Amino acid sequence: MTALRFNLAQLLREEIGARRDISFSEAALPLDEELTLRNISGRVRLTRTAAGVYAQVTVHGVVTLTCVRSLELFDYDLDLDFSDQFYAAVDVVNGHRLPQPVEDDPFMLDELHHIDIGEAIRSYALINLPMNPIAPAYRDQPVNYTVASEGIEDDDTLVDDRFAALREWAERQRNQN
C-alpha cells in the first residue's frame, strides 16, 4: 500500500468513457529492499471501463543505482509512460463481489474503490531500470580489460591431450601469419 492512492467511487458510478485527470507528487516510493524512487511527480488519466478503470500514467523520478564499471553510486533519472487496466473487485452500486479477471496478476481496485498507482509505478519502474547501469561519467569511456595469469606457464602438461588437434591447428595459424 502506498500514498499514491485515489478514491474512484464516483468515477465508477459514471458511464463508461468518463475520465479524471490527476496530478501527483510523492517524496519517495520503495521499489524493493535496496532501491527507492525519489522526487516522484506525474499525472494519471483515469478512464471508466466496463471492468473498472483504465489508467494512463506518466511519471518522473530519481533512483540511486550502482555503476557496473566504477561501483560508484549515481542518480538515474527514470521517466515512465505506461497504461494498464485496474479491475474493480466490488460492484460500486450493489456491493457484490465481481469475478476475478482471467489475466495473471492483474492490478485491482480495493474493496473501497481505491486505486493504488504506486504499485503500478513500482512494477513498471523495476522493469524499466537498466540491467547494467553505467554512470554518466563512464558512458563514453572505452572499456579496457586485461587478464593476468600469474603462475601459469606455457607448459604442455597442463593441456589435455584431447586438444592436441586444436593446438596443432593454432600453431599452423600462427605460422601462416
N, C-alpha and C positions, 0 to 999 in steps of 0.2 A: 504494500500500500504506500503510495507516495502523496505528496502535497499537490500534485498536478491532477486533482480530481474535480470534476464538474458535475452538477446535478442536471440531468436531462429529462426529468419527468415531464416538464411542459412541452419540450420538443417531441417526446414520444406520443403525446396526445394530439399532435398536429398531423396534417395529411402527409403522405409520402411526398418527398421532394422539398419539404420545409427545411430551412437552413439557419444555422447560427455560426457566426464568426467570433472566435475568442482569441485574444492575445494573452500571452502568459510569460512570466519570468520566474525563475527559481534560482536560489543560490547554489545548490548542489543536489546531485542525484547519484547515489551509489550504483555503479554498474555491476560490480562483483566485489569480492573480498579486498581487492587491491586497487581497482580503478574507480574514480569518481569524476563524473561530468560536472563541471562548474560553470558559473556565469551563463546559465541557460536562458535563452529568450526565443520566442517563436510565436506562431499562430496556428490555429486549427480551424478548419471549416468542417462543421458537422452537418450532414445531410440525412434526414429521416428516410429510412428504407423500410421495406416490409418486415425484415428480420431484426431491425434495430437501428443502428446509426453507422453511416459511412464517414470515416474521418480522413481528411487530407491535412497532413501535418508538415510544417516547415519549421525547423528548429536549428539553432546555432548554440554551440557550447565549446568548452575547452577541457581537454583531458591531459593529464601528465603521463607521458609514456617514457620508456627507456630505449635509447638509441641502440640498435644492434651493432653498430660499428664502434661507438665510443663508450657505451654503457653509461652515458650521462642521461640525466632526466631532462626532458624538454616538454614544452606545452604544444599540444597539437590541436589546431582549430578543426572542429568537427561540424560539418554542415549536413543536415539530413533533410530529405524531402521524400516522404512516403505516404501511402494511402493504405487503409485497411478497414475491414468490416468489424464492427463491435456488435455482438449479438445480445439481444435482450434476454434475461433469464426469467423475468416475471412480466406478465401482461400488465401494463400500466392501468388499464381500465378495470379489470375484474380481479387482479391479484393472483391469477392462476399461473403455475409454473409452465414455462414454454419448453418444447422439446429441445434437447441438446443438438447443436449443429453437427453435421457429419464430418466436417474437416477436423484434422488433428490439431490439438492445442489452439483453439480459437481465442480471440480476445472477447471478453464478456463484459457486459454491464453488470453491476452487482444488483442485489435484490431491492435496493433503494434507488435504482436507476441512475447510479453514478458511473461516469466513465473515468478510467484511470489512464490518462495519456502517458504518465510516467513509465508504466510497464511497457507500453509500445515503444517509447523512446529508448528505454534500456535495451530491449531486444534488437531494435534496428541499429543502435549505436554499436553494440558488440559485434554485429555482423559487418559493419562498415569500418571498423578500426583496421589499420594496416597490420598484416601478419608480421612483417619485418620493418618496424618503424625506424626511419633514419632522420636524425636531427637535421634541420636546415643547413647547419654549418658543414655537414658532411655529405649532402646530397650530390653535389657536383664534383666531389673529390674522387679520383680514381682509386680503386682498391688494389693494393699490392699485398700479396700473400707470399710468405716464404716458409719452406718446410725444412726443418733441421732434423737430420737423422744421426744423432751422435751415437757412437759406439757400434754402428752397423757398417762393416767394411764390405767391399765388393768381393765377397767370398762365395765361391760356387757351392760350398757345402750348405749354405742357407737356402739355396734354390732347390725346389723339389724336382726330381728327375722327370716328372710328367711334363714339366715346362721346357724341356730340352729343345723341342722343335721350335717353340716360341723364341727361346734365347738365340737359336741359330738364325731365325728369320730377322730378329732385331739386329744381330751382328751384320748380316748381309745388307740391311737397310743403312746402317751406319757407314759401311764401306762404300756404298754407292754414292753417298753424299759427301 
